[in-house]
Amino acid sequence: NEYKSYLRTMSPSSSSSAPKQRHLQPSQLYKKRFRLIIIICVFLAIASSAVILFLQLYSPGVRVIKSQLDEREYRALTLNNSMRVLVISDPGSITFGASGNVAAGSSADRYYYPGTAHFLEHLLFMGTGKYPDMRQVDEAMSASGGFASAYTAHDATNYYFKVSDNLHFMLDIFGQFFFNATLTQTAIDLEVSAVESEYQRSLVNDNWAIIQLGKSLANQQSEFSGFSTGSIETLNKTDIRDKLW
């Protein structure tokens, strides 16, 4: 009898100190699984971003995908100043050209005066420290049977030229635009008038009217709604040169 009593006291069912098992409700289980999935997704997103950034910074080159019928040769590279370049060789072309795209356009006008980005686009063609007389550049361009131009978009400004010879000379002129422009007061006065003339022509241009209609219907607090062409009223300011620098 004493032995049976001893066994009953040692039985798990008779022990009052035995821990009770906790059973999770289905809703609690789903929440835990959901949190785990979110954590995994965030981790994968961070890891993939890190891999992409690593490849962009340390990849020895970029592979350009082209059509099998395209006979042109392509080479993508990044210069020491972090500028990304795409070089194209076309054996069937008789001209040379280049295009430079700056990641700033009329949307940046919110920091300055309306039309400042477009105005600066004009001024870069008006002389540099190395080539102060742009008539020399125009003569060289004409002698090469080429042309140069530019346009200002909402989020970028693009400069480009095309010539039949003297490519290296034209590349030197072109490159000076972006770090050695003089922005003289004489050039500023001339180009304010040039921008005003362009603005006056746009008033009777249906395409510009449609663009301006879209701007007027947009949220007036947004960058898109701004006046991007510029005029004498917006650009003829005493401190406009300081804004351009």
Secondary structure, DSSP 8 states (H G I E B T S, - for coil): -HHHHHHHHHSGGG-TT--------HHHHHHHHHHHHHHHHHHHHHHHHHHHHHHHHH-S-B-----TT---EEEEEE-TTS-EEEEEE-TT-S-EEEEEEES--GGGGGGS-TTHHHHHHHHGGG-BSS---HHHHHHHHHHTT-EEEEEE-SS-EEEEEEESS-HHHHHHHHHHTTT-B---HHHHHHHHHHHHHHHHHHTT-HHHHHHHHHHHHS-TTSGGGS--S--HHHH--TTHHHHH-
